[in-house]
Amino acid sequence: MNMERIYKTMRNVGAGSIAMGIVIATVGLTVGTVSIITGAILLKRKSEIEF
């Protein structure tokens, strides 16, 4: 009975870790893409900036 609880806990923790990894990878990819786009826009419009 005790071993069964351990296996269920391990299964849940493993599934949670995989889900969290997917979410973190998706957020990282999204933030990276937005950063690249923002940087490209800034470089494109640098001639419009006056000091």
PyMOL Python script that loads the backbone (N, CA, C, O; Angstrom):
from pymol import cmd

cmd.read_pdbstr("""\
ATOM      1  N   MET A   1       0.825  -1.191   0.000  1.00  0.00           N
ATOM      2  CA  MET A   1       0.000   0.000   0.000  1.00  0.00           C
ATOM      3  C   MET A   1       0.871   1.258   0.000  1.00  0.00           C
ATOM      4  O   MET A   1       0.571   2.212  -0.717  1.00  0.00           O
ATOM      5  N   ASN A   2       1.925   1.272   0.779  1.00  0.00           N
ATOM      6  CA  ASN A   2       2.794   2.438   0.872  1.00  0.00           C
ATOM      7  C   ASN A   2       3.569   2.644  -0.431  1.00  0.00           C
ATOM      8  O   ASN A   2       3.767   3.779  -0.864  1.00  0.00           O
ATOM      9  N   MET A   3       4.008   1.545  -1.054  1.00  0.00           N
ATOM     10  CA  MET A   3       4.749   1.641  -2.311  1.00  0.00           C
ATOM     11  C   MET A   3       3.852   2.186  -3.425  1.00  0.00           C
ATOM     12  O   MET A   3       4.309   2.919  -4.302  1.00  0.00           O
ATOM     13  N   GLU A   4       2.591   1.824  -3.376  1.00  0.00           N
ATOM     14  CA  GLU A   4       1.655   2.307  -4.394  1.00  0.00           C
ATOM     15  C   GLU A   4       1.513   3.825  -4.295  1.00  0.00           C
ATOM     16  O   GLU A   4       1.452   4.501  -5.321  1.00  0.00           O
ATOM     17  N   ARG A   5       1.460   4.363  -3.097  1.00  0.00           N
ATOM     18  CA  ARG A   5       1.379   5.815  -2.908  1.00  0.00           C
ATOM     19  C   ARG A   5       2.636   6.488  -3.429  1.00  0.00           C
ATOM     20  O   ARG A   5       2.565   7.563  -4.025  1.00  0.00           O
ATOM     21  N   ILE A   6       3.786   5.865  -3.211  1.00  0.00           N
ATOM     22  CA  ILE A   6       5.049   6.438  -3.690  1.00  0.00           C
ATOM     23  C   ILE A   6       5.050   6.493  -5.220  1.00  0.00           C
ATOM     24  O   ILE A   6       5.435   7.506  -5.804  1.00  0.00           O
ATOM     25  N   TYR A   7       4.624   5.418  -5.861  1.00  0.00           N
ATOM     26  CA  TYR A   7       4.589   5.389  -7.320  1.00  0.00           C
ATOM     27  C   TYR A   7       3.612   6.422  -7.876  1.00  0.00           C
ATOM     28  O   TYR A   7       3.905   7.071  -8.881  1.00  0.00           O
ATOM     29  N   LYS A   8       2.466   6.578  -7.239  1.00  0.00           N
ATOM     30  CA  LYS A   8       1.499   7.576  -7.691  1.00  0.00           C
ATOM     31  C   LYS A   8       2.061   8.987  -7.533  1.00  0.00           C
ATOM     32  O   LYS A   8       1.880   9.838  -8.404  1.00  0.00           O
ATOM     33  N   THR A   9       2.745   9.225  -6.415  1.00  0.00           N
ATOM     34  CA  THR A   9       3.361  10.536  -6.195  1.00  0.00           C
ATOM     35  C   THR A   9       4.429  10.810  -7.238  1.00  0.00           C
ATOM     36  O   THR A   9       4.504  11.908  -7.789  1.00  0.00           O
ATOM     37  N   MET A  10       5.258   9.803  -7.508  1.00  0.00           N
ATOM     38  CA  MET A  10       6.299   9.967  -8.521  1.00  0.00           C
ATOM     39  C   MET A  10       5.692  10.239  -9.894  1.00  0.00           C
ATOM     40  O   MET A  10       6.206  11.066 -10.648  1.00  0.00           O
ATOM     41  N   ARG A  11       4.611   9.553 -10.216  1.00  0.00           N
ATOM     42  CA  ARG A  11       3.941   9.758 -11.505  1.00  0.00           C
ATOM     43  C   ARG A  11       3.410  11.180 -11.610  1.00  0.00           C
ATOM     44  O   ARG A  11       3.577  11.840 -12.636  1.00  0.00           O
ATOM     45  N   ASN A  12       2.767  11.649 -10.540  1.00  0.00           N
ATOM     46  CA  ASN A  12       2.208  13.003 -10.551  1.00  0.00           C
ATOM     47  C   ASN A  12       3.300  14.065 -10.641  1.00  0.00           C
ATOM     48  O   ASN A  12       3.161  15.046 -11.371  1.00  0.00           O
ATOM     49  N   VAL A  13       4.374  13.868  -9.905  1.00  0.00           N
ATOM     50  CA  VAL A  13       5.476  14.825  -9.944  1.00  0.00           C
ATOM     51  C   VAL A  13       6.128  14.827 -11.327  1.00  0.00           C
ATOM     52  O   VAL A  13       6.473  15.889 -11.845  1.00  0.00           O
ATOM     53  N   GLY A  14       6.297  13.663 -11.920  1.00  0.00           N
ATOM     54  CA  GLY A  14       6.871  13.579 -13.263  1.00  0.00           C
ATOM     55  C   GLY A  14       5.999  14.263 -14.297  1.00  0.00           C
ATOM     56  O   GLY A  14       6.501  14.998 -15.147  1.00  0.00           O
ATOM     57  N   ALA A  15       4.707  14.028 -14.233  1.00  0.00           N
ATOM     58  CA  ALA A  15       3.789  14.674 -15.172  1.00  0.00           C
ATOM     59  C   ALA A  15       3.778  16.188 -14.966  1.00  0.00           C
ATOM     60  O   ALA A  15       3.736  16.952 -15.930  1.00  0.00           O
ATOM     61  N   GLY A  16       3.816  16.609 -13.721  1.00  0.00           N
ATOM     62  CA  GLY A  16       3.859  18.051 -13.430  1.00  0.00           C
ATOM     63  C   GLY A  16       5.137  18.693 -13.939  1.00  0.00           C
ATOM     64  O   GLY A  16       5.111  19.815 -14.446  1.00  0.00           O
ATOM     65  N   SER A  17       6.250  17.993 -13.809  1.00  0.00           N
ATOM     66  CA  SER A  17       7.523  18.515 -14.292  1.00  0.00           C
ATOM     67  C   SER A  17       7.524  18.660 -15.813  1.00  0.00           C
ATOM     68  O   SER A  17       8.018  19.651 -16.350  1.00  0.00           O
ATOM     69  N   ILE A  18       6.974  17.679 -16.491  1.00  0.00           N
ATOM     70  CA  ILE A  18       6.893  17.757 -17.950  1.00  0.00           C
ATOM     71  C   ILE A  18       6.006  18.923 -18.372  1.00  0.00           C
ATOM     72  O   ILE A  18       6.361  19.680 -19.274  1.00  0.00           O
ATOM     73  N   ALA A  19       4.859  19.067 -17.725  1.00  0.00           N
ATOM     74  CA  ALA A  19       3.947  20.168 -18.046  1.00  0.00           C
ATOM     75  C   ALA A  19       4.612  21.520 -17.782  1.00  0.00           C
ATOM     76  O   ALA A  19       4.500  22.437 -18.596  1.00  0.00           O
ATOM     77  N   MET A  20       5.295  21.641 -16.662  1.00  0.00           N
ATOM     78  CA  MET A  20       5.967  22.886 -16.328  1.00  0.00           C
ATOM     79  C   MET A  20       7.077  23.188 -17.335  1.00  0.00           C
ATOM     80  O   MET A  20       7.266  24.342 -17.719  1.00  0.00           O
ATOM     81  N   GLY A  21       7.796  22.182 -17.756  1.00  0.00           N
ATOM     82  CA  GLY A  21       8.843  22.371 -18.760  1.00  0.00           C
ATOM     83  C   GLY A  21       8.287  22.867 -20.080  1.00  0.00           C
ATOM     84  O   GLY A  21       8.884  23.728 -20.725  1.00  0.00           O
ATOM     85  N   ILE A  22       7.153  22.332 -20.484  1.00  0.00           N
ATOM     86  CA  ILE A  22       6.519  22.772 -21.735  1.00  0.00           C
ATOM     87  C   ILE A  22       6.081  24.228 -21.618  1.00  0.00           C
ATOM     88  O   ILE A  22       6.278  25.012 -22.546  1.00  0.00           O
ATOM     89  N   VAL A  23       5.490  24.591 -20.485  1.00  0.00           N
ATOM     90  CA  VAL A  23       5.044  25.975 -20.281  1.00  0.00           C
ATOM     91  C   VAL A  23       6.236  26.920 -20.284  1.00  0.00           C
ATOM     92  O   VAL A  23       6.183  27.974 -20.918  1.00  0.00           O
ATOM     93  N   ILE A  24       7.310  26.564 -19.587  1.00  0.00           N
ATOM     94  CA  ILE A  24       8.492  27.426 -19.518  1.00  0.00           C
ATOM     95  C   ILE A  24       9.128  27.573 -20.892  1.00  0.00           C
ATOM     96  O   ILE A  24       9.546  28.672 -21.257  1.00  0.00           O
ATOM     97  N   ALA A  25       9.211  26.490 -21.664  1.00  0.00           N
ATOM     98  CA  ALA A  25       9.775  26.563 -23.016  1.00  0.00           C
ATOM     99  C   ALA A  25       8.929  27.453 -23.914  1.00  0.00           C
ATOM    100  O   ALA A  25       9.466  28.224 -24.709  1.00  0.00           O
ATOM    101  N   THR A  26       7.607  27.353 -23.792  1.00  0.00           N
ATOM    102  CA  THR A  26       6.710  28.178 -24.605  1.00  0.00           C
ATOM    103  C   THR A  26       6.856  29.650 -24.245  1.00  0.00           C
ATOM    104  O   THR A  26       6.940  30.501 -25.130  1.00  0.00           O
ATOM    105  N   VAL A  27       6.886  29.951 -22.964  1.00  0.00           N
ATOM    106  CA  VAL A  27       7.043  31.341 -22.523  1.00  0.00           C
ATOM    107  C   VAL A  27       8.403  31.884 -22.971  1.00  0.00           C
ATOM    108  O   VAL A  27       8.496  33.023 -23.427  1.00  0.00           O
ATOM    109  N   GLY A  28       9.436  31.085 -22.843  1.00  0.00           N
ATOM    110  CA  GLY A  28      10.774  31.513 -23.272  1.00  0.00           C
ATOM    111  C   GLY A  28      10.830  31.795 -24.761  1.00  0.00           C
ATOM    112  O   GLY A  28      11.427  32.784 -25.185  1.00  0.00           O
ATOM    113  N   LEU A  29      10.216  30.941 -25.550  1.00  0.00           N
ATOM    114  CA  LEU A  29      10.186  31.135 -26.995  1.00  0.00           C
ATOM    115  C   LEU A  29       9.407  32.401 -27.356  1.00  0.00           C
ATOM    116  O   LEU A  29       9.809  33.156 -28.241  1.00  0.00           O
ATOM    117  N   THR A  30       8.303  32.621 -26.668  1.00  0.00           N
ATOM    118  CA  THR A  30       7.490  33.807 -26.925  1.00  0.00           C
ATOM    119  C   THR A  30       8.249  35.077 -26.570  1.00  0.00           C
ATOM    120  O   THR A  30       8.263  36.029 -27.350  1.00  0.00           O
ATOM    121  N   VAL A  31       8.873  35.100 -25.414  1.00  0.00           N
ATOM    122  CA  VAL A  31       9.629  36.285 -24.988  1.00  0.00           C
ATOM    123  C   VAL A  31      10.803  36.534 -25.935  1.00  0.00           C
ATOM    124  O   VAL A  31      11.085  37.681 -26.281  1.00  0.00           O
ATOM    125  N   GLY A  32      11.476  35.489 -26.346  1.00  0.00           N
ATOM    126  CA  GLY A  32      12.581  35.646 -27.295  1.00  0.00           C
ATOM    127  C   GLY A  32      12.127  36.207 -28.622  1.00  0.00           C
ATOM    128  O   GLY A  32      12.787  37.077 -29.190  1.00  0.00           O
ATOM    129  N   THR A  33      11.011  35.720 -29.120  1.00  0.00           N
ATOM    130  CA  THR A  33      10.472  36.216 -30.386  1.00  0.00           C
ATOM    131  C   THR A  33      10.084  37.685 -30.282  1.00  0.00           C
ATOM    132  O   THR A  33      10.383  38.474 -31.178  1.00  0.00           O
ATOM    133  N   VAL A  34       9.424  38.049 -29.199  1.00  0.00           N
ATOM    134  CA  VAL A  34       9.029  39.447 -29.004  1.00  0.00           C
ATOM    135  C   VAL A  34      10.273  40.335 -28.905  1.00  0.00           C
ATOM    136  O   VAL A  34      10.284  41.442 -29.443  1.00  0.00           O
ATOM    137  N   SER A  35      11.309  39.867 -28.229  1.00  0.00           N
ATOM    138  CA  SER A  35      12.543  40.652 -28.106  1.00  0.00           C
ATOM    139  C   SER A  35      13.195  40.863 -29.468  1.00  0.00           C
ATOM    140  O   SER A  35      13.665  41.961 -29.765  1.00  0.00           O
ATOM    141  N   ILE A  36      13.228  39.838 -30.283  1.00  0.00           N
ATOM    142  CA  ILE A  36      13.820  39.962 -31.618  1.00  0.00           C
ATOM    143  C   ILE A  36      13.025  40.946 -32.466  1.00  0.00           C
ATOM    144  O   ILE A  36      13.608  41.788 -33.149  1.00  0.00           O
ATOM    145  N   ILE A  37      11.710  40.850 -32.428  1.00  0.00           N
ATOM    146  CA  ILE A  37      10.869  41.757 -33.212  1.00  0.00           C
ATOM    147  C   ILE A  37      11.044  43.201 -32.741  1.00  0.00           C
ATOM    148  O   ILE A  37      11.162  44.113 -33.559  1.00  0.00           O
ATOM    149  N   THR A  38      11.060  43.404 -31.429  1.00  0.00           N
ATOM    150  CA  THR A  38      11.239  44.752 -30.893  1.00  0.00           C
ATOM    151  C   THR A  38      12.599  45.321 -31.282  1.00  0.00           C
ATOM    152  O   THR A  38      12.700  46.491 -31.653  1.00  0.00           O
ATOM    153  N   GLY A  39      13.629  44.511 -31.200  1.00  0.00           N
ATOM    154  CA  GLY A  39      14.960  44.960 -31.603  1.00  0.00           C
ATOM    155  C   GLY A  39      15.026  45.314 -33.074  1.00  0.00           C
ATOM    156  O   GLY A  39      15.661  46.300 -33.448  1.00  0.00           O
ATOM    157  N   ALA A  40      14.376  44.521 -33.915  1.00  0.00           N
ATOM    158  CA  ALA A  40      14.356  44.810 -35.349  1.00  0.00           C
ATOM    159  C   ALA A  40      13.626  46.117 -35.635  1.00  0.00           C
ATOM    160  O   ALA A  40      14.054  46.897 -36.486  1.00  0.00           O
ATOM    161  N   ILE A  41      12.540  46.353 -34.936  1.00  0.00           N
ATOM    162  CA  ILE A  41      11.798  47.607 -35.120  1.00  0.00           C
ATOM    163  C   ILE A  41      12.653  48.798 -34.696  1.00  0.00           C
ATOM    164  O   ILE A  41      12.668  49.824 -35.374  1.00  0.00           O
ATOM    165  N   LEU A  42      13.362  48.666 -33.584  1.00  0.00           N
ATOM    166  CA  LEU A  42      14.228  49.752 -33.130  1.00  0.00           C
ATOM    167  C   LEU A  42      15.344  50.018 -34.132  1.00  0.00           C
ATOM    168  O   LEU A  42      15.646  51.175 -34.425  1.00  0.00           O
ATOM    169  N   LEU A  43      15.958  48.969 -34.660  1.00  0.00           N
ATOM    170  CA  LEU A  43      17.024  49.162 -35.651  1.00  0.00           C
ATOM    171  C   LEU A  43      16.489  49.782 -36.931  1.00  0.00           C
ATOM    172  O   LEU A  43      17.163  50.598 -37.560  1.00  0.00           O
ATOM    173  N   LYS A  44      15.288  49.398 -37.312  1.00  0.00           N
ATOM    174  CA  LYS A  44      14.689  49.932 -38.531  1.00  0.00           C
ATOM    175  C   LYS A  44      14.407  51.428 -38.395  1.00  0.00           C
ATOM    176  O   LYS A  44      14.560  52.182 -39.356  1.00  0.00           O
ATOM    177  N   ARG A  45      13.999  51.851 -37.210  1.00  0.00           N
ATOM    178  CA  ARG A  45      13.610  53.247 -36.994  1.00  0.00           C
ATOM    179  C   ARG A  45      14.704  54.099 -36.355  1.00  0.00           C
ATOM    180  O   ARG A  45      14.423  55.211 -35.908  1.00  0.00           O
ATOM    181  N   LYS A  46      15.932  53.610 -36.300  1.00  0.00           N
ATOM    182  CA  LYS A  46      16.982  54.381 -35.631  1.00  0.00           C
ATOM    183  C   LYS A  46      17.286  55.677 -36.349  1.00  0.00           C
ATOM    184  O   LYS A  46      17.757  56.622 -35.717  1.00  0.00           O
ATOM    185  N   SER A  47      17.032  55.759 -37.654  1.00  0.00           N
ATOM    186  CA  SER A  47      17.295  57.002 -38.383  1.00  0.00           C
ATOM    187  C   SER A  47      16.260  58.073 -38.034  1.00  0.00           C
ATOM    188  O   SER A  47      16.506  59.258 -38.257  1.00  0.00           O
ATOM    189  N   GLU A  48      15.128  57.681 -37.502  1.00  0.00           N
ATOM    190  CA  GLU A  48      14.074  58.637 -37.133  1.00  0.00           C
ATOM    191  C   GLU A  48      14.310  59.289 -35.769  1.00  0.00           C
ATOM    192  O   GLU A  48      13.650  60.268 -35.419  1.00  0.00           O
ATOM    193  N   ILE A  49      15.252  58.741 -35.006  1.00  0.00           N
ATOM    194  CA  ILE A  49      15.504  59.231 -33.659  1.00  0.00           C
ATOM    195  C   ILE A  49      16.434  60.440 -33.726  1.00  0.00           C
ATOM    196  O   ILE A  49      17.488  60.387 -34.360  1.00  0.00           O
ATOM    197  N   GLU A  50      16.038  61.523 -33.074  1.00  0.00           N
ATOM    198  CA  GLU A  50      16.866  62.723 -33.016  1.00  0.00           C
ATOM    199  C   GLU A  50      17.155  63.047 -31.551  1.00  0.00           C
ATOM    200  O   GLU A  50      16.292  62.909 -30.685  1.00  0.00           O
ATOM    201  N   PHE A  51      18.371  63.474 -31.301  1.00  0.00           N
ATOM    202  CA  PHE A  51      18.762  63.849 -29.943  1.00  0.00           C
ATOM    203  C   PHE A  51      18.919  65.331 -29.832  1.00  0.00           C
ATOM    204  O   PHE A  51      19.246  65.838 -28.759  1.00  0.00           O
TER     205      PHE A  51
END
""", "prot")
cmd.dss("prot")
cmd.show_as("cartoon", "prot")
cmd.util.cbc("prot")
cmd.orient("prot")
